[in-house]
Amino acid sequence: MTTTGETIAAIATPPGMGGVGIVRISGPRTRSIAEGILGRVPEPRRAAFGTFREADGTFIDEGLALYFQAPRSFTGEDVLELQGHGGPIVMDLLLRRCLELGARLARPGEFSERAFLNGKLDLVQAEAVADLIESSTALAVRLAGRSLQGVFSQRINTLVERLIQVRLHVEATLDFPDEEIDLADEPTVAIDLAAILEAVDRLLADAHQGQIIREGLAVVIAGAPNVGKSSLLNALCGSDAAIVTDIPGTTRDLLKFDIQVDGLPIRIVDTAGLRHTHDPVEQEGVRRAQTALSEADLVLWVYAANGEPDESIRSTFPAGCPITRIRNKIDLPGEAAGLVERDGEVEIALSVASGEGLDLLKAHLKSRAGLSAHPEGAFIARRRHLDALERARGALRAAATNLERRLGAELVAEELHLAQRALGEITGEFTSDDLLGRIFSSFCIGK
């Protein structure tokens, strides 16, 4: 078990008043802190009612105490939770008493960090703790729970085991050079490599879906003035979030809202109408709109059904910008809603005023996010996980190429080593202290 020799303490419940407040302690002085506050050490893993007191016996509060003896605790160390009344002054007095008895204030995420260092959780599971707390949808909660239970980690570990077997085969040729084994003539290696690559591709697809569910899809609504952009925003939000008038240029600044579409979190941005203007305020709105476009996962280009889209606006979009065309106001010419492909881009004909076609748009947003009909089999993921999987896939592809070109077992072995290292970064097998610091510092205090 890894330990720093220090005992940490923190308030584990949110700031403010509540029915219950919790102070959490972990480390070698936990038992002596329990004796100092309660007058005894509670029986492990059984709730005990007690009075919390100052050094001179003055009453602080009364409530429940839960003691978890190492290593059967969240951190792997002795842990004590004091559950009292949730007033900020009460919690502050209780925490201050813990510090007097030898604890120090915990850093953000330090309890989870100790759980990782002591082998109670791998890095993916530790991150899932924070993701579970921060989940904005019920679907995100379920997927974070799957990561916490080890679904993602198990798939990574299985890949690593398969990769190790291939490495053993390849490196055996390096250990016995007199045998003059040509890996290219060994079909097992190529077959196994191809199978591992296919598994990495599937894992990347699932991880991308989990990352979208965690962070949300960034959608920007853009187009000329008075085509129904703000009305579309209001329809998706289900409220009058934006002012709607017949006056062009009503929207001057970016309007940002977080919405849900069947469990998919979407960060949606309404922008100023894209046009040439001499109004300095509107000019700034257009500039901000173009900045938002460059950061979007998807742009909804809105134009009216009773006219053709202004291609000059299309030319102002950043290169490679993902676009879905929204042909609004189909109720005016009396057209039917529908989804077609136009010039290589999807066009959705709808009417914000009547609501016809909005279901097509919502289904399209889920499709663009890669949200399958049954995402419960997926797991939550972060951008660093995607980066590591991409690097692992690149190294595996390089290994397969080196094998096919008969470039030598040494080059194949090196790429396989890099692939395994990239996968190990996800669970924390190969992780720098700097990365650990960045990950756990983003957690809340007390977790």
Stockholm file with secondary structure:
# STOCKHOLM 1.0

chainA/1-447         MTTTGETIAAIATPPGMGGVGIVRISGPRTRSIAEGILGRVPEPRRAAFGTFREADGTFIDEGLALYFQAPRSFTGEDVLELQGHGGPIVMDLLLRRCLELGARLARPGEFSERAFLNGKLDLVQAEAVADLIESSTALAVRLAGRSLQGVFSQRINTLVERLIQVRLHVEATLDFPDEEIDLADEPTVAIDLAAILEAVDRLLADAHQGQIIREGLAVVIAGAPNVGKSSLLNALCGSDAAIVTDIPGTTRDLLKFDIQVDGLPIRIVDTAGLRHTHDPVEQEGVRRAQTALSEADLVLWVYAANGEPDESIRSTFPAGCPITRIRNKIDLPGEAAGLVERDGEVEIALSVASGEGLDLLKAHLKSRAGLSAHPEGAFIARRRHLDALERARGALRAAATNLERRLGAELVAEELHLAQRALGEITGEFTSDDLLGRIFSSFCIGK
#=GR chainA/1-447 SS CCCCSCCEEEECSCSSCEEEEEEEEESTTHHHHHHHHHSSCCCTTSCEEEEEECTTCCEEEEEEEEEECTTSSSSSSCEEEEEEEECHHHHHHHHHHHHHTTCEECCTTHHHHHHHHTTSSCHHHHHHHHHHHHCCSHHHHHHHHHHHTTHHHHHHHHHHHHHHHHHHHHHHHHHCGGGCCCGGGCHHHHHHHHHHHHHHHHHHHHHHHHHHHHHCEEEEEEESTTSSHHHHHHHHHTSCCSCCCSSTTCCCSCEEEEEEETTEEEEEEECCCCSCCCCHHHHHHHHHHHHHHHTCSEEEEEEETTSCCCHHHHTTSCTTCCEEEEEECTTTTTCCCEEEEETTEEEEECCTTTCTTHHHHHHHHHHHTTCCSCGGGCCCCCHHHHHHHHHHHHHHHHHHHHHHTTCCHHHHHHHHHHHHHHHHHHHTSSCCHHHHHHHHHTSCTTC
#=GC SS_cons         CCCCSCCEEEECSCSSCEEEEEEEEESTTHHHHHHHHHSSCCCTTSCEEEEEECTTCCEEEEEEEEEECTTSSSSSSCEEEEEEEECHHHHHHHHHHHHHTTCEECCTTHHHHHHHHTTSSCHHHHHHHHHHHHCCSHHHHHHHHHHHTTHHHHHHHHHHHHHHHHHHHHHHHHHCGGGCCCGGGCHHHHHHHHHHHHHHHHHHHHHHHHHHHHHCEEEEEEESTTSSHHHHHHHHHTSCCSCCCSSTTCCCSCEEEEEEETTEEEEEEECCCCSCCCCHHHHHHHHHHHHHHHTCSEEEEEEETTSCCCHHHHTTSCTTCCEEEEEECTTTTTCCCEEEEETTEEEEECCTTTCTTHHHHHHHHHHHTTCCSCGGGCCCCCHHHHHHHHHHHHHHHHHHHHHHTTCCHHHHHHHHHHHHHHHHHHHTSSCCHHHHHHHHHTSCTTC
//
